[in-house]
Amino acid sequence: MTRSGSPDSGAIPTGVRRLCKGDLAAAVELSALAGWNQTADDWCMLMDLAPQGCFGIESDGALVATTTLLCYGQQLAWIGMVLTKPDYRGRGFAHTLVTHALHAADSMGVKTVKLDATDQGQHLYERLGFEAEGSIERWSRPGSASPPADLGEFDSNQLKELDVIAFGADRLAMLVELGKRSHVSTEANAYLFARAGRTTAYLGPCVASDSQTACTLITSTMMKSSSAAWSWDLLPQNHNAAALASDLGFTRQRLLTRMRRGEKLRGRDDMIFAIAGFELG
């Protein structure tokens, strides 16, 4: 399988180990305890794309903390799934895991590391050298049904250049894998993914060179599953995305902070109408 990166910093600190598919149920439980929307498929994709970049800590015979590092070449790496079981918080597990992930990124010469931080995690990341870059907002719309069941096809040759311009790095391997389990809509200058989540359908990623095309793709997907519960993570600086979310009945639910460590790297926020996920960028 083509991978986005294979971080390997050599020796792993005492208590830290790499995750494997045998950890899947425990990892899903951790993200569910945090109220997150990721599914077992989301965890499997991370383990497949970055088998050397998924880390965990065990205590009392169980997995109690995780962190993932997904590399998009040497240009950018993304930290996600920073989770600690509630009863084990305050013991420095997140600090240990994120520090190890950063060492792995440094050992590969990755120029920029990013993540989307909750309020609870932001101070930890600041101590580790991250700086705030902007905001990320979670918008939601209630419902009960599932997202569109038909799967599309992501034309990687057609849309790779568009995505690199918008995102700022080559994440094609991730998009191809994500496309295998997503409803995919495309135009010559735009694409939209929608997939099942643990509690709601998830809208994103969506990249478009103009707001009208993005509006057409997103509205069409909403119409195909008008009664579904949806989550949509967007960059509020893309005012067209936020306005469209409001028009379609979404309301703002959460605010996170996008943070960066290393070289500045920005794509075209005005082209990003939905991110791929807090753990993916």
Secondary structure, DSSP 4 states (H G I P E B T S, - for coil): ---S-----SSPPTTEEE--GGGHHHHHHHHHHTT----HHHHHHHHHH-TTSEEEEEETTEEEEEEEEEEETTTEEEEEEEEE-GGGTTSSHHHHHHHHHHHHHHHTT-SEEEEEE-HHHHHHHHHTT-EEEEEEEEEEE---BPPP-------HHHHHHHHHHHHSS--HHHHHHHHTTSEEEEETTEEEEEE--SSSEEEEEEEESSHHHHHHHHHHHHHHTTTB-EEEEE-TT-HHHHHHHHHTT-EEEEEEEEEEEES-----GGGEEE-S-TTT-
